[in-house]
């Protein structure tokens, strides 16, 4: 759903730096040690959970772990 909201906001000419969202993922340790929430050089638990659209465009999400 977030990707569609981002698309619509881009169509409304919002700057990618001004559009922010919170990422949700399962976190085991919450301090960046386990790597469970690792997203291409960033940890959701310590670097986020709030990221701009520009940051998210440059990240690749790891496989979903249940």
Sine and cosine of phi, psi and omega as CSV:
sin_phi,cos_phi,sin_psi,cos_psi,sin_omega,cos_omega
0.00,0.00,-0.60,0.80,-0.04,-1.00
-0.88,0.48,-0.63,0.78,-0.04,-1.00
-0.90,0.44,-0.53,0.85,0.03,-1.00
-0.96,0.28,-0.60,0.80,0.07,-1.00
-0.91,0.41,-0.69,0.72,0.06,-1.00
-0.86,0.51,-0.67,0.74,0.01,-1.00
-0.88,0.47,-0.71,0.71,0.00,-1.00
-0.91,0.41,-0.63,0.78,0.04,-1.00
-0.92,0.40,-0.59,0.81,0.07,-1.00
-0.91,0.41,-0.60,0.80,0.06,-1.00
-0.91,0.41,-0.47,0.88,0.03,-1.00
-1.00,0.08,0.14,0.99,0.06,-1.00
0.91,0.42,0.66,0.75,0.18,-0.98
-1.00,0.07,0.64,-0.77,0.04,-1.00
-0.95,0.32,0.67,-0.74,0.02,-1.00
-0.86,0.51,-0.41,0.91,0.02,-1.00
-0.97,0.25,-0.37,0.93,-0.04,-1.00
-1.00,-0.08,-0.21,0.98,0.02,-1.00
-1.00,-0.03,0.87,-0.49,-0.02,-1.00
-0.82,-0.58,0.42,-0.91,0.04,-1.00
-0.50,-0.87,0.30,-0.95,0.06,-1.00
-0.97,-0.22,0.75,-0.66,0.03,-1.00
-1.00,-0.03,0.62,-0.78,0.05,-1.00
-0.88,-0.48,0.72,-0.70,0.10,-1.00
-0.38,-0.93,0.30,-0.95,0.03,-1.00
-0.96,0.27,0.82,-0.58,0.01,-1.00
-0.89,-0.46,0.75,-0.66,0.02,-1.00
-1.00,0.06,-0.84,0.55,-0.13,-0.99
-1.00,-0.07,-0.57,0.82,0.00,-1.00
0.99,0.15,0.05,1.00,0.00,-1.00
-0.78,-0.63,0.22,0.98,0.08,-1.00
0.99,0.10,0.19,0.98,-0.03,-1.00
-1.00,0.06,-0.62,0.78,-0.12,-0.99
-0.99,0.15,-0.40,0.91,0.01,-1.00
0.98,0.20,0.15,0.99,-0.06,-1.00
-0.92,0.40,-0.53,0.85,-0.02,-1.00
-0.97,-0.24,0.39,0.92,-0.02,-1.00
-0.93,0.37,0.76,-0.65,0.05,-1.00
-0.73,-0.68,1.00,-0.05,0.06,-1.00
0.65,0.76,0.92,0.39,0.08,-1.00
1.00,0.00,-0.07,1.00,0.01,-1.00
-0.78,-0.63,0.47,-0.88,0.08,-1.00
-0.92,-0.38,0.76,-0.65,0.01,-1.00
-0.89,0.46,-0.59,0.81,-0.07,-1.00
-0.94,0.33,-0.58,0.81,-0.06,-1.00
-0.95,-0.30,-0.57,0.82,-0.02,-1.00
-1.00,-0.01,-0.28,0.96,-0.06,-1.00
-0.84,-0.54,-0.54,-0.84,0.19,0.98
-1.00,0.07,0.00,1.00,-0.04,-1.00
-1.00,-0.07,0.81,-0.59,0.01,-1.00
-0.74,-0.68,0.49,-0.87,0.10,-1.00
-0.99,0.12,0.26,-0.97,0.01,-1.00
-0.89,0.46,-0.57,0.82,0.04,-1.00
-0.88,0.47,-0.70,0.72,0.03,-1.00
-0.90,0.44,-0.67,0.74,-0.03,-1.00
-0.93,0.38,-0.54,0.84,0.03,-1.00
-0.90,0.43,-0.43,0.90,-0.04,-1.00
-1.00,-0.09,0.05,1.00,-0.01,-1.00
-0.93,-0.36,0.51,-0.86,0.14,-0.99
-0.90,-0.44,0.83,-0.56,-0.05,-1.00
-0.98,0.21,0.71,-0.70,0.08,-1.00
-0.91,0.42,0.21,-0.98,0.06,-1.00
-0.85,0.52,0.57,-0.82,0.03,-1.00
-0.93,0.37,0.79,-0.62,0.03,-1.00
-0.93,-0.37,0.80,-0.60,0.02,-1.00
-0.97,-0.24,0.00,0.00,0.00,0.00
